[in-house]
Amino acid sequence: MDGAGANNKRTILLVDDEPAVRSIVLRILKRANYAVLEAESGEAALSIADKHDGPVDLVITDMFMPGLRGPEVVQRLALQRPGLRALFMSGYADQDARTGVPAGANFLNKPFSAQELAAAVEAVLKGPTVS
């Protein structure tokens, strides 16, 4: 029995251009026993996903980053990885932060607590995939 199969560890691709945010989210996810692939940009996320042989169960991405924005990253990854789920994050409090997010998408406002992130990830993993 291999390690991943034994505990059904889920793989999350974390995409955020802010190192401090990535570091905090990474710690929270690892404490919750998720395998985490980390990317500092949308372009890096596509490259990492392309090279990753195993499944990617969830993408957690910032909405606004230099280069590819979160919705564009998810759209491209969903074409390559059927069954993908996504959770969008943003520190912008206004409604414009949701511009470009698919209808019904999962969204988490920054800042958030470890409990809020863990609850959101669990809910998204139980919910529908990105169409």
N, C-alpha and C positions, 0 to 999 in steps of 0.2 A: 504494500500500500504506500503510495507516495504522500508526501506531506500535504500538498494542496488538496488532494482527493480526500484525505482523512478528515480534514476540518472544513471542507467546502469554502475555503478562503476566497472572498470576492476580490477582484482586481479593479481598482479605481485609478483613472487617469486624472491627475490634478493639474490644472492649467491656470496660472496666475503670474503676471509680470512683476508682482511685488514680492521680493524674497521673504520679508517678514510675515506676510499673509500665508505664503506657501509653507513656511516653517511651522507656523501654528496649526494650520489645517493638517499638515503631514503628521504632526505629533498626535493630534486628536484621532485621526483615522488609524494610525498604527496601534494606538492604545485600544481601539475597538477591534483590533485583529484583522484589518484589511491590508491587502497587498497594495502598495501605492507606487504608481509610475508618476514622476514629477516632470513638468515642463514649464519653462519660463516664458513661452510664447505659443501662439497658435501654430506657427510653422514647426516649432520643436515638437509640439504635441502630435502633429501629423506624422512626423518622422519617427518618433518613439513608438507610436501605435503601429506604424508600418513594419518596424523591426521586431515588435513583440509577437512571439508565436502563440501565446496563450490568449484566452478571452480578455476582453475589457468589458466589465459589467456596467460601469458607470463612468461618465465624464463629469467632473466638477470643474466648471470654468468661470472665470471672470467674464463679465459682459464686454468691458471696454479695455482693450490692450492695443499697443502699437501693432500694426500689421493686421493679421486676421483677428476679427472680433469673435467672441464666444459663440454666437449663433452660427457663424460661418464654419468654425471648427467642428461643431456638432453636426452640422449638415453634411460636411465632407466625410467625417468619420462614420456617420450612419450609413452612407452608401457602401462603405467597405466592411462594416461590422453590423450585420443584422442582429436585432435583439439589444441594441445599445440603449442605455438610459442616460438622461442628462439632468444636471442640477446647475442652474445659473446663479452666479453671485454678483452683487454690485454694491458699491458704497454710495451710489447716487440715490438720494431719497426721493427725487421727483419721478413722476410717471415716465419721463423720457427714458429712464433706465431700462424700461421694458421694451422699448422700440427694437424691433428685429427678433424678439423672442417669439417662437411659435405659440399659437393659441394653446392654452392649457399646459404650458411648460411649467416646470418646477423652478421656483425662484426663492432665493434666500438673501435678505438684506444684510449687508455688513454695517456695523459689527454684529456678530452673533456669538452666542455662548457655545461651549463644547456640547452641552445638552441639546441646544437647538440644531447644531450641525448633525449630531448623531441621529436625532429624531428625523431630520429631513432626509438623510442618507438612507435610513431604514425604510422610510415611507416610499422614497423613489425606487428603491430596489424591489419593492413589492408591487409597484405600480406598472402602468403600461410602458412599452418601449417607445422610442422616438420613431415616428412614422416616416 
